[in-house]
């Protein structure tokens, strides 16, 4: 019987069941497949409430995306339209502007939540 996970013991039981289900060769839309899907949602809900993940540092998010895409600082400067500012941004001497955040979000797909943290720190 599936139910909302409220304790660590219930979480452990749900995780064990998920592991067991993942070892099976499940057929889409079977009872076991649906159970796995629902358990995953319940586990994610419990973990997000009890183990929240802090937003990523904006600079680390940019560096991570650059690494993923083999992008150089020069490539980033072209996106930001400010060649001299990339080093200043990475060193903390200059903050991202709203325009830069939009470019990073649109061109690199970096989550806005990660980038906006830096803007909020400036504004408040």
N, C-alpha and C positions, 0 to 999 in steps of 0.2 A: 504494500500500500504506500503510495507516494504521499509525502506531506512536507510542509515547510520545515527546513532545517533550522533548529533553534540552539543546538549545543554542539560542542566539539566532538562529542561521542557520536552524535547523529551525522556530523560531517564525515568523520572517519568511516562510518558504516556506508554512507553514500559514495565516498571515494573508492572504497573496496568494491562496491557493486559496479561502479563505472569501469573500474579496471577489469572486472570479470566480464562485463558486457563487451568491452573493447577487444577482448581476446577472441570473441566469437566472430564468425563470418556473417554479419548481420545483413538482412535483406531490408531495403528501404521500405518504410511504412509498416514493418512488422511490429508486434507488441514489444519486443526487446529493443528494437531501433527507437521506437517512441519513448520507451522508458529511459534509454540513454539520453535522448534529447531533453526530456523533462528534468532528469537528474542533473544534467549539465547546467540548466538554467537555475535550478535551486541552489546548486553549489556556488555558481557565480554570484547569485544574490547574497548568500551568506558571507562569502569571502569579501565582496565589495563593501559590505556593511562592517565587518569585523577586522578586515585587513586592507584598508584603503591605500591606494598607491598615490603618492604625492605627484603632482604635475612635474613633467620633465623640465629641467633647466633649458631655457630657450637656446643658449649657445651650444649646449650639448646636443640638443635636437638638430640644430643646423649641422654641426660637425658629423653627427651620425648619418644624416641624409647625404652629406657630401661623400662620406666614406662608402656608403651603399652604392652611390652612382659614379664613383671614381671622379668626383668633381674637384677641381683645383680652386684655390682662393681667387684666381683670376676669373674662372668661370662664374663663381659666386658674385664677384664684383660686377660682372656684366648683367646679372639678374637684378642686383640691387641698384645698378646705375651709379655706383660710387666706388671707383677703384681704390681710392685712398682710405676708405672707411672700413673695409673688411678687417684689417689688422686692429683698428681702433675698437671695433665691435667685439672682436675676440678677446682683446685685452681688458675690456670693461670700461674703456675711456669714453666710448660713445654708445648710446642706446639705440635700439631699433626704433624707427619711426613707423607710424601706421601704414604709410605707403610701402615700406620695406616688408612689413608683416604680410600685407596683401600679396606682394610679389612672391615671397617665400611660400605662402600658402598655395597660390595659384600655379606657380612654376615648379615647385618642388614637392608639393603635397604634404608639407609639414603641418600637423594639426594646429589649428589656430589657437586652441587652448594652451598649447605649449608656448607659442610665441607671444600671446597676449599677456602672459605673466610678467614679462619684462615691461610692457607698456603700462600695466596697472601699477607696478612699483614706482614708475615715474610720476604717474598722475596723482597717486594718493600718498 
